[in-house]
Amino acid sequence: MTQTRRILVTSALPYINGIKHLGNLAGSMLPADVYSRVMRLMG
């Protein structure tokens, strides 16, 4: 039986200093999303 390795992925809290734009989400949440998807693909 193989043992699965559990990984907890968190993201930074979004903070906005000016007008809202896509870069606010891309800088805070996108890296965590990409990393979690890569980890799922790798098994």
PDBQT receptor file of N, H, CA, C and O in Angstrom, charges set to zero:
ATOM      1  N   MET A   1       0.844  -1.166   0.000  1.00  0.00    +0.000 N 
ATOM      2  CA  MET A   1       0.000   0.000   0.000  1.00  0.00    +0.000 C 
ATOM      3  C   MET A   1       0.899   1.242   0.000  1.00  0.00    +0.000 C 
ATOM      4  O   MET A   1       1.846   1.336   0.781  1.00  0.00    +0.000 OA
ATOM      5  N   THR A   2       0.589   2.184  -0.880  1.00  0.00    +0.000 N 
ATOM      6  H   THR A   2      -0.181   2.108  -1.514  1.00  0.00    +0.000 HD
ATOM      7  CA  THR A   2       1.387   3.404  -0.936  1.00  0.00    +0.000 C 
ATOM      8  C   THR A   2       0.802   4.459  -0.009  1.00  0.00    +0.000 C 
ATOM      9  O   THR A   2      -0.410   4.530   0.198  1.00  0.00    +0.000 OA
ATOM     10  N   GLN A   3       1.675   5.262   0.532  1.00  0.00    +0.000 N 
ATOM     11  H   GLN A   3       2.659   5.204   0.363  1.00  0.00    +0.000 HD
ATOM     12  CA  GLN A   3       1.243   6.318   1.435  1.00  0.00    +0.000 C 
ATOM     13  C   GLN A   3       1.171   7.632   0.654  1.00  0.00    +0.000 C 
ATOM     14  O   GLN A   3       2.128   8.006  -0.024  1.00  0.00    +0.000 OA
ATOM     15  N   THR A   4       0.043   8.325   0.750  1.00  0.00    +0.000 N 
ATOM     16  H   THR A   4      -0.734   8.021   1.301  1.00  0.00    +0.000 HD
ATOM     17  CA  THR A   4      -0.090   9.594   0.043  1.00  0.00    +0.000 C 
ATOM     18  C   THR A   4       0.470  10.729   0.890  1.00  0.00    +0.000 C 
ATOM     19  O   THR A   4       0.330  10.749   2.113  1.00  0.00    +0.000 OA
ATOM     20  N   ARG A   5       1.095  11.655   0.217  1.00  0.00    +0.000 N 
ATOM     21  H   ARG A   5       1.208  11.639  -0.777  1.00  0.00    +0.000 HD
ATOM     22  CA  ARG A   5       1.666  12.814   0.891  1.00  0.00    +0.000 C 
ATOM     23  C   ARG A   5       0.690  13.977   0.763  1.00  0.00    +0.000 C 
ATOM     24  O   ARG A   5       0.319  14.365  -0.345  1.00  0.00    +0.000 OA
ATOM     25  N   ARG A   6       0.280  14.524   1.884  1.00  0.00    +0.000 N 
ATOM     26  H   ARG A   6       0.581  14.209   2.784  1.00  0.00    +0.000 HD
ATOM     27  CA  ARG A   6      -0.681  15.624   1.872  1.00  0.00    +0.000 C 
ATOM     28  C   ARG A   6       0.060  16.953   1.893  1.00  0.00    +0.000 C 
ATOM     29  O   ARG A   6       1.022  17.133   2.640  1.00  0.00    +0.000 OA
ATOM     30  N   ILE A   7      -0.401  17.876   1.065  1.00  0.00    +0.000 N 
ATOM     31  H   ILE A   7      -1.183  17.729   0.458  1.00  0.00    +0.000 HD
ATOM     32  CA  ILE A   7       0.209  19.195   0.963  1.00  0.00    +0.000 C 
ATOM     33  C   ILE A   7      -0.877  20.242   1.187  1.00  0.00    +0.000 C 
ATOM     34  O   ILE A   7      -1.946  20.179   0.580  1.00  0.00    +0.000 OA
ATOM     35  N   LEU A   8      -0.599  21.192   2.053  1.00  0.00    +0.000 N 
ATOM     36  H   LEU A   8       0.269  21.243   2.546  1.00  0.00    +0.000 HD
ATOM     37  CA  LEU A   8      -1.516  22.302   2.298  1.00  0.00    +0.000 C 
ATOM     38  C   LEU A   8      -1.022  23.517   1.521  1.00  0.00    +0.000 C 
ATOM     39  O   LEU A   8       0.098  23.984   1.727  1.00  0.00    +0.000 OA
ATOM     40  N   VAL A   9      -1.865  24.020   0.629  1.00  0.00    +0.000 N 
ATOM     41  H   VAL A   9      -2.774  23.641   0.461  1.00  0.00    +0.000 HD
ATOM     42  CA  VAL A   9      -1.504  25.174  -0.189  1.00  0.00    +0.000 C 
ATOM     43  C   VAL A   9      -2.333  26.364   0.278  1.00  0.00    +0.000 C 
ATOM     44  O   VAL A   9      -3.561  26.292   0.328  1.00  0.00    +0.000 OA
ATOM     45  N   THR A  10      -1.663  27.448   0.616  1.00  0.00    +0.000 N 
ATOM     46  H   THR A  10      -0.666  27.506   0.575  1.00  0.00    +0.000 HD
ATOM     47  CA  THR A  10      -2.362  28.671   1.012  1.00  0.00    +0.000 C 
ATOM     48  C   THR A  10      -2.000  29.784   0.041  1.00  0.00    +0.000 C 
ATOM     49  O   THR A  10      -1.027  29.686  -0.706  1.00  0.00    +0.000 OA
ATOM     50  N   SER A  11      -2.786  30.823   0.064  1.00  0.00    +0.000 N 
ATOM     51  H   SER A  11      -3.577  30.903   0.671  1.00  0.00    +0.000 HD
ATOM     52  CA  SER A  11      -2.487  31.975  -0.791  1.00  0.00    +0.000 C 
ATOM     53  C   SER A  11      -2.494  33.239   0.053  1.00  0.00    +0.000 C 
ATOM     54  O   SER A  11      -3.098  33.300   1.123  1.00  0.00    +0.000 OA
ATOM     55  N   ALA A  12      -1.815  34.225  -0.456  1.00  0.00    +0.000 N 
ATOM     56  H   ALA A  12      -1.324  34.176  -1.326  1.00  0.00    +0.000 HD
ATOM     57  CA  ALA A  12      -1.763  35.506   0.250  1.00  0.00    +0.000 C 
ATOM     58  C   ALA A  12      -3.129  36.180   0.206  1.00  0.00    +0.000 C 
ATOM     59  O   ALA A  12      -3.897  35.989  -0.737  1.00  0.00    +0.000 OA
ATOM     60  N   LEU A  13      -3.420  36.956   1.220  1.00  0.00    +0.000 N 
ATOM     61  H   LEU A  13      -2.796  37.111   1.986  1.00  0.00    +0.000 HD
ATOM     62  CA  LEU A  13      -4.670  37.703   1.222  1.00  0.00    +0.000 C 
ATOM     63  C   LEU A  13      -4.576  38.839   0.204  1.00  0.00    +0.000 C 
ATOM     64  O   LEU A  13      -3.581  39.563   0.164  1.00  0.00    +0.000 OA
ATOM     65  N   PRO A  14      -5.612  38.988  -0.613  1.00  0.00    +0.000 N 
ATOM     66  CA  PRO A  14      -5.553  40.075  -1.590  1.00  0.00    +0.000 C 
ATOM     67  C   PRO A  14      -5.747  41.428  -0.906  1.00  0.00    +0.000 C 
ATOM     68  O   PRO A  14      -6.647  41.596  -0.082  1.00  0.00    +0.000 OA
ATOM     69  N   TYR A  15      -4.915  42.362  -1.248  1.00  0.00    +0.000 N 
ATOM     70  H   TYR A  15      -4.184  42.225  -1.917  1.00  0.00    +0.000 HD
ATOM     71  CA  TYR A  15      -5.091  43.727  -0.759  1.00  0.00    +0.000 C 
ATOM     72  C   TYR A  15      -4.989  44.662  -1.951  1.00  0.00    +0.000 C 
ATOM     73  O   TYR A  15      -4.145  44.483  -2.829  1.00  0.00    +0.000 OA
ATOM     74  N   ILE A  16      -5.842  45.639  -1.969  1.00  0.00    +0.000 N 
ATOM     75  H   ILE A  16      -6.527  45.785  -1.256  1.00  0.00    +0.000 HD
ATOM     76  CA  ILE A  16      -5.946  46.527  -3.120  1.00  0.00    +0.000 C 
ATOM     77  C   ILE A  16      -5.647  47.948  -2.662  1.00  0.00    +0.000 C 
ATOM     78  O   ILE A  16      -6.306  48.471  -1.764  1.00  0.00    +0.000 OA
ATOM     79  N   ASN A  17      -4.654  48.565  -3.281  1.00  0.00    +0.000 N 
ATOM     80  H   ASN A  17      -4.118  48.140  -4.010  1.00  0.00    +0.000 HD
ATOM     81  CA  ASN A  17      -4.288  49.929  -2.927  1.00  0.00    +0.000 C 
ATOM     82  C   ASN A  17      -4.932  50.956  -3.846  1.00  0.00    +0.000 C 
ATOM     83  O   ASN A  17      -4.949  52.144  -3.525  1.00  0.00    +0.000 OA
ATOM     84  N   GLY A  18      -5.450  50.528  -4.958  1.00  0.00    +0.000 N 
ATOM     85  H   GLY A  18      -5.436  49.563  -5.219  1.00  0.00    +0.000 HD
ATOM     86  CA  GLY A  18      -6.044  51.459  -5.921  1.00  0.00    +0.000 C 
ATOM     87  C   GLY A  18      -7.280  50.832  -6.532  1.00  0.00    +0.000 C 
ATOM     88  O   GLY A  18      -8.081  50.212  -5.833  1.00  0.00    +0.000 OA
ATOM     89  N   ILE A  19      -7.433  50.994  -7.838  1.00  0.00    +0.000 N 
ATOM     90  H   ILE A  19      -6.782  51.498  -8.405  1.00  0.00    +0.000 HD
ATOM     91  CA  ILE A  19      -8.589  50.409  -8.509  1.00  0.00    +0.000 C 
ATOM     92  C   ILE A  19      -8.395  48.898  -8.647  1.00  0.00    +0.000 C 
ATOM     93  O   ILE A  19      -7.267  48.413  -8.718  1.00  0.00    +0.000 OA
ATOM     94  N   LYS A  20      -9.500  48.168  -8.686  1.00  0.00    +0.000 N 
ATOM     95  H   LYS A  20     -10.417  48.563  -8.628  1.00  0.00    +0.000 HD
ATOM     96  CA  LYS A  20      -9.437  46.711  -8.832  1.00  0.00    +0.000 C 
ATOM     97  C   LYS A  20      -9.082  46.361 -10.274  1.00  0.00    +0.000 C 
ATOM     98  O   LYS A  20      -9.584  46.978 -11.214  1.00  0.00    +0.000 OA
ATOM     99  N   HIS A  21      -8.213  45.369 -10.440  1.00  0.00    +0.000 N 
ATOM    100  H   HIS A  21      -7.804  44.868  -9.677  1.00  0.00    +0.000 HD
ATOM    101  CA  HIS A  21      -7.883  44.869 -11.766  1.00  0.00    +0.000 C 
ATOM    102  C   HIS A  21      -7.430  43.424 -11.637  1.00  0.00    +0.000 C 
ATOM    103  O   HIS A  21      -7.248  42.919 -10.529  1.00  0.00    +0.000 OA
ATOM    104  N   LEU A  22      -7.252  42.767 -12.758  1.00  0.00    +0.000 N 
ATOM    105  H   LEU A  22      -7.400  43.177 -13.658  1.00  0.00    +0.000 HD
ATOM    106  CA  LEU A  22      -6.923  41.340 -12.766  1.00  0.00    +0.000 C 
ATOM    107  C   LEU A  22      -5.578  41.052 -12.118  1.00  0.00    +0.000 C 
ATOM    108  O   LEU A  22      -5.374  39.957 -11.593  1.00  0.00    +0.000 OA
ATOM    109  N   GLY A  23      -4.672  41.991 -12.141  1.00  0.00    +0.000 N 
ATOM    110  H   GLY A  23      -4.838  42.880 -12.568  1.00  0.00    +0.000 HD
ATOM    111  CA  GLY A  23      -3.366  41.797 -11.528  1.00  0.00    +0.000 C 
ATOM    112  C   GLY A  23      -3.432  41.581 -10.031  1.00  0.00    +0.000 C 
ATOM    113  O   GLY A  23      -2.557  40.929  -9.461  1.00  0.00    +0.000 OA
ATOM    114  N   ASN A  24      -4.468  42.126  -9.379  1.00  0.00    +0.000 N 
ATOM    115  H   ASN A  24      -5.178  42.655  -9.843  1.00  0.00    +0.000 HD
ATOM    116  CA  ASN A  24      -4.624  41.898  -7.946  1.00  0.00    +0.000 C 
ATOM    117  C   ASN A  24      -4.826  40.417  -7.643  1.00  0.00    +0.000 C 
ATOM    118  O   ASN A  24      -4.230  39.888  -6.705  1.00  0.00    +0.000 OA
ATOM    119  N   LEU A  25      -5.654  39.754  -8.425  1.00  0.00    +0.000 N 
ATOM    120  H   LEU A  25      -6.138  40.184  -9.187  1.00  0.00    +0.000 HD
ATOM    121  CA  LEU A  25      -5.880  38.321  -8.214  1.00  0.00    +0.000 C 
ATOM    122  C   LEU A  25      -4.712  37.491  -8.712  1.00  0.00    +0.000 C 
ATOM    123  O   LEU A  25      -4.343  36.495  -8.090  1.00  0.00    +0.000 OA
ATOM    124  N   ALA A  26      -4.133  37.894  -9.825  1.00  0.00    +0.000 N 
ATOM    125  H   ALA A  26      -4.433  38.703 -10.330  1.00  0.00    +0.000 HD
ATOM    126  CA  ALA A  26      -3.024  37.124 -10.395  1.00  0.00    +0.000 C 
ATOM    127  C   ALA A  26      -1.826  37.107  -9.460  1.00  0.00    +0.000 C 
ATOM    128  O   ALA A  26      -1.106  36.111  -9.398  1.00  0.00    +0.000 OA
ATOM    129  N   GLY A  27      -1.607  38.179  -8.744  1.00  0.00    +0.000 N 
ATOM    130  H   GLY A  27      -2.193  38.988  -8.795  1.00  0.00    +0.000 HD
ATOM    131  CA  GLY A  27      -0.461  38.246  -7.853  1.00  0.00    +0.000 C 
ATOM    132  C   GLY A  27      -0.657  37.515  -6.551  1.00  0.00    +0.000 C 
ATOM    133  O   GLY A  27       0.315  37.085  -5.930  1.00  0.00    +0.000 OA
ATOM    134  N   SER A  28      -1.914  37.362  -6.116  1.00  0.00    +0.000 N 
ATOM    135  H   SER A  28      -2.704  37.711  -6.620  1.00  0.00    +0.000 HD
ATOM    136  CA  SER A  28      -2.129  36.754  -4.804  1.00  0.00    +0.000 C 
ATOM    137  C   SER A  28      -2.647  35.319  -4.872  1.00  0.00    +0.000 C 
ATOM    138  O   SER A  28      -2.218  34.484  -4.076  1.00  0.00    +0.000 OA
ATOM    139  N   MET A  29      -3.541  35.012  -5.783  1.00  0.00    +0.000 N 
ATOM    140  H   MET A  29      -3.889  35.690  -6.430  1.00  0.00    +0.000 HD
ATOM    141  CA  MET A  29      -4.172  33.689  -5.783  1.00  0.00    +0.000 C 
ATOM    142  C   MET A  29      -3.710  32.770  -6.905  1.00  0.00    +0.000 C 
ATOM    143  O   MET A  29      -3.747  31.550  -6.749  1.00  0.00    +0.000 OA
ATOM    144  N   LEU A  30      -3.285  33.316  -8.009  1.00  0.00    +0.000 N 
ATOM    145  H   LEU A  30      -3.255  34.307  -8.136  1.00  0.00    +0.000 HD
ATOM    146  CA  LEU A  30      -2.910  32.490  -9.155  1.00  0.00    +0.000 C 
ATOM    147  C   LEU A  30      -1.723  31.567  -8.883  1.00  0.00    +0.000 C 
ATOM    148  O   LEU A  30      -1.777  30.406  -9.288  1.00  0.00    +0.000 OA
ATOM    149  N   PRO A  31      -0.654  32.016  -8.218  1.00  0.00    +0.000 N 
ATOM    150  CA  PRO A  31       0.463  31.096  -7.961  1.00  0.00    +0.000 C 
ATOM    151  C   PRO A  31       0.056  29.873  -7.134  1.00  0.00    +0.000 C 
ATOM    152  O   PRO A  31       0.516  28.766  -7.414  1.00  0.00    +0.000 OA
ATOM    153  N   ALA A  32      -0.786  30.051  -6.136  1.00  0.00    +0.000 N 
ATOM    154  H   ALA A  32      -1.159  30.951  -5.909  1.00  0.00    +0.000 HD
ATOM    155  CA  ALA A  32      -1.234  28.918  -5.324  1.00  0.00    +0.000 C 
ATOM    156  C   ALA A  32      -2.093  27.962  -6.147  1.00  0.00    +0.000 C 
ATOM    157  O   ALA A  32      -2.000  26.745  -5.985  1.00  0.00    +0.000 OA
ATOM    158  N   ASP A  33      -2.925  28.506  -7.025  1.00  0.00    +0.000 N 
ATOM    159  H   ASP A  33      -3.001  29.494  -7.157  1.00  0.00    +0.000 HD
ATOM    160  CA  ASP A  33      -3.766  27.674  -7.877  1.00  0.00    +0.000 C 
ATOM    161  C   ASP A  33      -2.923  26.854  -8.845  1.00  0.00    +0.000 C 
ATOM    162  O   ASP A  33      -3.164  25.660  -9.024  1.00  0.00    +0.000 OA
ATOM    163  N   VAL A  34      -1.946  27.484  -9.464  1.00  0.00    +0.000 N 
ATOM    164  H   VAL A  34      -1.750  28.454  -9.319  1.00  0.00    +0.000 HD
ATOM    165  CA  VAL A  34      -1.071  26.781 -10.406  1.00  0.00    +0.000 C 
ATOM    166  C   VAL A  34      -0.294  25.684  -9.689  1.00  0.00    +0.000 C 
ATOM    167  O   VAL A  34      -0.194  24.565 -10.192  1.00  0.00    +0.000 OA
ATOM    168  N   TYR A  35       0.255  25.996  -8.524  1.00  0.00    +0.000 N 
ATOM    169  H   TYR A  35       0.174  26.905  -8.115  1.00  0.00    +0.000 HD
ATOM    170  CA  TYR A  35       1.032  25.008  -7.770  1.00  0.00    +0.000 C 
ATOM    171  C   TYR A  35       0.164  23.814  -7.374  1.00  0.00    +0.000 C 
ATOM    172  O   TYR A  35       0.607  22.670  -7.483  1.00  0.00    +0.000 OA
ATOM    173  N   SER A  36      -1.059  24.061  -6.917  1.00  0.00    +0.000 N 
ATOM    174  H   SER A  36      -1.419  24.990  -6.829  1.00  0.00    +0.000 HD
ATOM    175  CA  SER A  36      -1.915  22.946  -6.511  1.00  0.00    +0.000 C 
ATOM    176  C   SER A  36      -2.309  22.078  -7.706  1.00  0.00    +0.000 C 
ATOM    177  O   SER A  36      -2.410  20.858  -7.576  1.00  0.00    +0.000 OA
ATOM    178  N   ARG A  37      -2.530  22.694  -8.863  1.00  0.00    +0.000 N 
ATOM    179  H   ARG A  37      -2.448  23.685  -8.969  1.00  0.00    +0.000 HD
ATOM    180  CA  ARG A  37      -2.862  21.908 -10.057  1.00  0.00    +0.000 C 
ATOM    181  C   ARG A  37      -1.683  21.053 -10.512  1.00  0.00    +0.000 C 
ATOM    182  O   ARG A  37      -1.867  19.908 -10.926  1.00  0.00    +0.000 OA
ATOM    183  N   VAL A  38      -0.476  21.606 -10.436  1.00  0.00    +0.000 N 
ATOM    184  H   VAL A  38      -0.327  22.536 -10.099  1.00  0.00    +0.000 HD
ATOM    185  CA  VAL A  38       0.716  20.844 -10.810  1.00  0.00    +0.000 C 
ATOM    186  C   VAL A  38       0.906  19.666  -9.859  1.00  0.00    +0.000 C 
ATOM    187  O   VAL A  38       1.237  18.565 -10.297  1.00  0.00    +0.000 OA
ATOM    188  N   MET A  39       0.702  19.885  -8.579  1.00  0.00    +0.000 N 
ATOM    189  H   MET A  39       0.432  20.780  -8.223  1.00  0.00    +0.000 HD
ATOM    190  CA  MET A  39       0.853  18.806  -7.601  1.00  0.00    +0.000 C 
ATOM    191  C   MET A  39      -0.175  17.702  -7.843  1.00  0.00    +0.000 C 
ATOM    192  O   MET A  39       0.139  16.521  -7.696  1.00  0.00    +0.000 OA
ATOM    193  N   ARG A  40      -1.408  18.081  -8.214  1.00  0.00    +0.000 N 
ATOM    194  H   ARG A  40      -1.663  19.041  -8.333  1.00  0.00    +0.000 HD
ATOM    195  CA  ARG A  40      -2.427  17.070  -8.516  1.00  0.00    +0.000 C 
ATOM    196  C   ARG A  40      -2.045  16.263  -9.756  1.00  0.00    +0.000 C 
ATOM    197  O   ARG A  40      -2.227  15.046  -9.789  1.00  0.00    +0.000 OA
ATOM    198  N   LEU A  41      -1.514  16.946 -10.778  1.00  0.00    +0.000 N 
ATOM    199  H   LEU A  41      -1.366  17.934 -10.751  1.00  0.00    +0.000 HD
ATOM    200  CA  LEU A  41      -1.115  16.241 -11.995  1.00  0.00    +0.000 C 
ATOM    201  C   LEU A  41       0.040  15.275 -11.743  1.00  0.00    +0.000 C 
ATOM    202  O   LEU A  41       0.106  14.204 -12.345  1.00  0.00    +0.000 OA
ATOM    203  N   MET A  42       0.940  15.661 -10.857  1.00  0.00    +0.000 N 
ATOM    204  H   MET A  42       0.887  16.532 -10.368  1.00  0.00    +0.000 HD
ATOM    205  CA  MET A  42       2.088  14.811 -10.555  1.00  0.00    +0.000 C 
ATOM    206  C   MET A  42       1.707  13.618  -9.677  1.00  0.00    +0.000 C 
ATOM    207  O   MET A  42       2.465  12.657  -9.545  1.00  0.00    +0.000 OA
ATOM    208  N   GLY A  43       0.533  13.702  -9.091  1.00  0.00    +0.000 N 
ATOM    209  H   GLY A  43      -0.082  14.482  -9.199  1.00  0.00    +0.000 HD
ATOM    210  CA  GLY A  43       0.054  12.585  -8.278  1.00  0.00    +0.000 C 
ATOM    211  C   GLY A  43       0.454  12.727  -6.893  1.00  0.00    +0.000 C 
ATOM    212  O   GLY A  43       0.134  11.872  -6.067  1.00  0.00    +0.000 OA
TER     213      GLY A  43
